[in-house]
Amino acid sequence: MSDFMKKMTDKARQNPKRVAFPESFSVPVLKCCARVIEEKIGTPVLVGHPETVEALAKENGVCTDGFEYFDNTDEAVKAAFAADYVANIGSKEKIVLKKLADNLRCAMMLLKAHKVDCVAAGKECSTGDVIIETMSVVGMQEGVTAPSSLGIAEIPGFDGPQGEMLGLADCAITAWPDAEALAGIAISSADTAKGLLGWEPRVAMLAFSTTGSAEHETIDVVREAVRIVNEKRPDIKCDGEFQLDAAIIPKVAEHKVTRPSEVAGKANIIIFPNLHAGNIGVKLIQIFGHANAYGPVLQGFAQPVCDFSRSAPVEEMLGNVAMLIIRAGAKD
């Protein structure tokens, strides 16, 4: 485990949370749940038939001490939950009962009903499925119209406000955000960085222009996004449009940004204008800058959800759950 992930695990241990795991039929997920217990960072709540899960765990040498279950195969359990859900959240009992049959949807409903604090999925489900079910059941964070992701890069030799650390968004989810969506990505990223890392967010909206040095309709989208963030969330330090160097290098900012800015030259979060730029940017710093990239952290939803990479080893999954638990704790 990297030093960064160890810090995340240590921090999560200070405020353990209940985490729903819908993919109870996955051996790596069961192993991750066992590590959650071992590290004392939370309580796994597995969706599914307990005896079936216990048998699979035993077959693969996984200790299930400390596991809890929501048995969505038990009619009495489902009926009790459905009655409570309808009374406190809404919908029709027949619809709730039908939805509970799907493990992923069931986990999201447990989250919506505050029976768990967060949901960890994606090892077997696709990212698309995780996002669709979260949007459908849990809903979006206020002021945010599109889901996104925040990557956390540790870049050797970089000297920014957070040392070698820099937040980057969106690098995985929304391909071509309009101004409203781009503003939402900035808001989500600021909130994620503050809740997860304890940073004072300084968010730079990137473009190929710095404060009017070029004109193009795509730059207008970035400028409008800055305006929306400043209007909706004046508590967030957000500025742009900036070229990358003007956003993170103080001497360049002094030369290129002639107006006062709390962000220029000292940004700790950079927002790419689209997913092409985000994907390329992350890979450039990984390949040429030898950066470690953590996450990406799925964000923008009303309650915390994480999406595992399908190829992620158990230790990486544990780190993702630790970050998820910290974010859930930040909502207390």
VOGU-3710 file (C-alpha; in Angstrom, 3 decimals, decimal comma):
1> msdfmkkmtd> 0,000/0,000/0,000  1,353/3,458/-0,941  1,997/6,114/1,697  -0,967/8,086/0,362  -3,349/5,147/0,636  -2,022/4,333/4,105  -2,864/7,901/5,147  -6,354/7,465/3,713  -6,834/4,197/5,598  -5,600/5,748/8,853
11> karqnpkrva> -7,984/8,665/8,380  -10,945/6,386/7,590  -10,277/4,438/10,790  -11,058/7,571/12,814  -14,705/7,547/11,648  -15,800/4,083/10,420  -18,921/3,844/8,262  -21,405/1,269/7,004  -20,613/0,359/3,390  -23,017/-1,544/1,121
21> fpesfsvpvl> -21,403/-4,035/-1,257  -23,905/-5,248/-3,881  -21,434/-7,632/-5,569  -21,499/-10,226/-2,799  -20,972/-12,974/-5,397  -17,452/-11,696/-6,191  -14,503/-13,253/-4,358  -12,305/-10,111/-4,639  -15,160/-8,091/-3,125  -15,417/-10,548/-0,226
31> kccarvieek> -11,658/-10,296/0,302  -11,933/-6,502/0,270  -14,714/-6,667/2,867  -12,502/-8,825/5,083  -9,741/-6,197/4,789  -12,239/-3,459/5,707  -12,915/-5,347/8,947  -9,220/-6,081/9,504  -8,280/-2,413/9,091  -11,235/-1,354/11,303
41> igtpvlvghp> -12,398/1,289/8,837  -16,026/0,236/8,474  -18,759/-2,375/8,492  -19,447/-4,185/5,202  -23,145/-4,716/4,486  -23,398/-7,349/1,768  -26,498/-7,568/-0,394  -27,612/-11,118/-1,016  -28,446/-14,469/0,555  -26,216/-14,788/3,657
51> etvealaken> -25,754/-18,566/3,500  -24,733/-18,401/-0,158  -22,223/-15,611/0,523  -20,844/-17,427/3,586  -20,377/-20,624/1,551  -18,507/-18,767/-1,201  -16,322/-17,042/1,386  -15,517/-20,309/3,160  -14,677/-21,991/-0,140  -12,137/-19,239/-0,822
61> gvctdgfeyf> -10,693/-18,919/2,674  -12,261/-15,527/3,438  -13,095/-14,723/7,056  -16,590/-13,234/7,346  -16,453/-12,202/11,010  -18,026/-8,745/11,243  -19,946/-8,957/7,963  -23,558/-7,795/7,963  -26,175/-8,661/5,358  -29,262/-7,332/3,663
71> dntdeavkaa> -30,982/-10,457/2,389  -32,865/-9,335/-0,693  -34,019/-12,932/-1,222  -36,040/-12,892/2,024  -39,622/-11,762/1,429  -40,125/-10,624/5,037  -36,921/-8,534/4,986  -37,919/-6,935/1,685  -41,476/-6,228/2,854  -40,275/-4,493/6,032
81> faadyvanig> -37,789/-2,378/4,112  -40,323/-1,500/1,380  -42,882/-0,303/3,939  -40,276/1,905/5,609  -39,007/3,207/2,249  -42,464/4,155/1,041  -43,311/5,881/4,333  -40,120/7,937/4,498  -39,045/8,461/0,886  -41,998/7,717/-1,355
91> skekivlkkl> -42,799/5,444/-4,328  -45,148/2,456/-4,376  -44,505/-0,683/-2,369  -44,856/-2,931/-5,420  -42,216/-0,919/-7,303  -39,814/-0,919/-4,346  -40,152/-4,691/-3,915  -39,402/-5,241/-7,608  -36,317/-2,987/-7,514  -34,914/-4,726/-4,438
101> adnlrcamml> -34,405/-7,900/-6,461  -31,460/-6,260/-8,255  -28,393/-6,175/-5,986  -26,966/-2,905/-7,307  -30,297/-1,102/-7,219  -30,957/-2,551/-3,767  -27,661/-1,145/-2,442  -28,541/2,295/-3,785  -31,933/2,126/-2,086  -30,261/1,211/1,208
111> lkahkvdcva> -28,128/4,325/0,773  -31,097/6,518/-0,133  -32,884/5,255/2,996  -29,779/5,951/5,149  -29,471/2,290/6,165  -25,851/2,515/4,995  -23,499/5,484/4,624  -22,073/4,713/1,176  -21,950/2,128/-1,624  -18,901/0,404/-3,142
121> agkecstgdv> -19,486/-1,296/-6,495  -18,044/-1,753/-9,981  -15,881/-4,864/-9,650  -18,407/-6,884/-11,643  -20,905/-4,168/-12,691  -19,973/-1,725/-15,424  -19,192/1,903/-14,628  -22,214/2,838/-16,708  -24,502/0,667/-14,600  -23,124/2,128/-11,359
131> iietmsvvgm> -23,629/5,676/-12,615  -27,128/5,068/-14,009  -28,379/3,402/-10,820  -26,823/6,076/-8,607  -28,362/8,891/-10,644  -31,734/7,138/-10,724  -31,992/6,248/-7,028  -29,629/8,522/-5,077  -29,744/11,606/-7,302  -27,306/14,447/-7,854
141> qegvtapssl> -25,626/16,852/-5,452  -27,242/20,283/-5,332  -25,874/22,531/-8,070  -24,487/19,583/-10,082  -26,044/18,262/-13,301  -23,547/15,583/-14,377  -21,449/12,945/-12,623  -17,681/13,228/-12,854  -14,476/11,960/-11,328  -11,573/13,497/-9,442
151> giaeipgfdg> -8,121/12,020/-9,861  -5,420/12,764/-7,316  -1,934/12,907/-8,782  1,324/12,666/-6,864  3,891/14,235/-9,192  7,605/13,908/-8,348  9,290/17,322/-8,373  6,059/19,333/-8,480  5,887/22,064/-5,846  2,324/23,305/-5,494
161> pqgemlglad> 0,136/24,396/-2,579  -0,218/20,710/-1,591  3,380/19,786/-2,296  3,525/17,118/-4,991  -0,253/16,545/-4,965  -2,675/17,942/-7,554  -6,374/17,264/-8,175  -7,521/16,675/-11,761  -11,068/16,487/-13,165  -12,874/15,205/-15,103
171> caitawpdae> -10,716/12,385/-16,435  -13,150/9,476/-16,695  -16,870/10,220/-16,967  -18,355/13,217/-18,837  -17,040/13,452/-22,386  -18,137/16,898/-23,539  -19,595/18,994/-20,704  -21,543/22,160/-21,394  -21,054/25,179/-19,127  -23,544/23,963/-16,523
181> alagiaissa> -21,988/20,495/-16,373  -18,451/21,933/-16,294  -19,420/24,171/-13,390  -20,844/21,128/-11,601  -17,556/19,276/-12,114  -15,698/22,177/-10,506  -18,115/22,297/-7,560  -17,986/18,521/-7,032  -14,186/18,503/-7,245  -13,836/21,292/-4,696
191> dtakgllgwe> -16,166/19,523/-2,274  -14,439/16,169/-2,785  -10,965/17,621/-2,211  -12,072/19,454/0,917  -13,941/16,489/2,410  -11,421/13,825/1,431  -8,090/15,620/1,718  -8,817/18,610/3,913  -7,589/21,046/1,266  -8,737/24,621/0,810
201> prvamlafst> -9,774/24,194/-2,838  -8,322/26,558/-5,436  -9,970/25,505/-8,685  -8,558/26,513/-12,078  -10,686/26,101/-15,200  -8,296/25,210/-18,034  -8,348/26,195/-21,694  -5,891/27,060/-24,470  -6,329/30,708/-23,504  -5,523/32,747/-20,400
211> tgsaehetid> -8,024/35,488/-19,508  -8,867/36,447/-23,062  -5,544/35,780/-24,820  -7,539/33,870/-27,464  -11,167/33,732/-28,586  -13,193/30,668/-29,509  -16,682/29,382/-28,794  -15,252/26,551/-26,664  -13,502/29,112/-24,452  -16,850/30,844/-23,935
221> vvreavrivn> -18,099/27,587/-22,348  -15,227/27,652/-19,833  -15,824/31,332/-19,000  -19,526/30,711/-18,485  -18,712/27,761/-16,204  -16,531/30,020/-14,048  -19,378/32,517/-13,805  -21,834/29,798/-12,772  -19,527/28,459/-10,048  -18,933/31,952/-8,656
231> ekrpdikcdg> -22,678/32,592/-8,625  -23,796/29,259/-7,167  -20,901/28,673/-4,790  -19,116/31,931/-3,926  -17,395/30,044/-1,082  -15,285/28,154/-3,656  -12,163/29,845/-5,005  -12,627/29,220/-8,727  -11,099/31,188/-11,592  -10,196/30,991/-15,269
241> efqldaaiip> -9,924/30,598/-18,098  -6,244/29,706/-17,590  -3,661/27,804/-19,546  -2,099/25,072/-17,431  1,135/26,945/-16,729  -0,738/30,074/-15,624  -2,835/27,931/-13,281  -0,025/26,183/-11,400  3,224/28,162/-11,852  3,364/31,434/-9,854
251> kvaehkvtrp> 5,936/33,188/-12,085  3,930/32,432/-15,211  0,749/33,638/-13,526  2,442/36,923/-12,584  3,248/37,485/-16,251  0,023/36,222/-17,880  -2,702/37,126/-15,353  -2,778/40,883/-14,881  -5,916/41,026/-12,716  -6,145/39,891/-9,061
261> sevagkanii> -6,751/36,152/-8,627  -6,757/33,828/-5,632  -6,230/30,872/-7,956  -3,774/31,831/-10,725  -0,375/30,249/-10,105  -1,535/28,414/-6,996  -4,326/26,097/-8,103  -4,530/22,734/-6,362  -7,369/21,456/-8,575  -7,428/21,759/-12,349
271> ifpnlhagni> -10,580/21,239/-14,414  -10,105/20,059/-17,988  -12,582/21,424/-20,567  -13,471/17,935/-21,830  -12,661/14,261/-21,407  -10,199/14,229/-24,328  -7,988/16,746/-22,546  -8,477/15,048/-19,170  -7,578/11,565/-20,365  -4,561/12,802/-22,322
281> gvkliqifgh> -3,421/15,033/-19,465  -3,451/12,257/-16,873  -1,549/9,870/-19,128  1,060/12,539/-19,940  1,899/13,148/-16,289  1,933/9,409/-15,590  4,201/8,525/-18,534  6,536/11,516/-18,651  6,194/12,855/-15,120  6,237/9,410/-13,468
291> anaygpvlqg> 3,220/10,456/-11,392  1,137/8,174/-9,238  -2,563/8,723/-9,887  -5,096/7,757/-7,210  -8,792/7,247/-7,824  -10,547/8,360/-9,882  -13,095/9,260/-7,216  -16,664/9,125/-8,530  -18,425/12,356/-7,520  -21,384/14,645/-8,061
301> faqpvcdfsr> -24,000/12,488/-6,342  -26,091/13,396/-3,313  -24,450/10,577/-1,324  -21,036/8,867/-1,700  -20,569/5,996/-4,146  -17,333/4,518/-5,487  -16,708/2,606/-8,694  -13,974/-0,053/-8,622  -11,870/-0,696/-11,679  -12,642/-4,229/-12,849
311> sapveemlgn> -8,923/-5,027/-12,878  -8,228/-3,506/-9,448  -6,380/-5,720/-6,937  -7,787/-6,012/-3,419  -5,371/-3,455/-1,921  -6,439/-0,857/-4,499  -10,081/-1,646/-3,781  -9,407/-1,187/-0,056  -7,893/2,239/-0,748  -10,958/3,236/-2,752
321> vamliiraga> -13,224/2,137/0,100  -11,106/4,108/2,592  -11,535/7,269/0,497  -15,252/6,531/0,193  -15,586/6,230/3,982  -13,741/9,522/4,533  -16,107/11,254/2,119  -19,102/9,745/3,906  -17,701/11,019/7,198  -17,308/14,508/5,768
331> kd> -21,120/14,629/5,359  -21,715/14,132/9,122
//
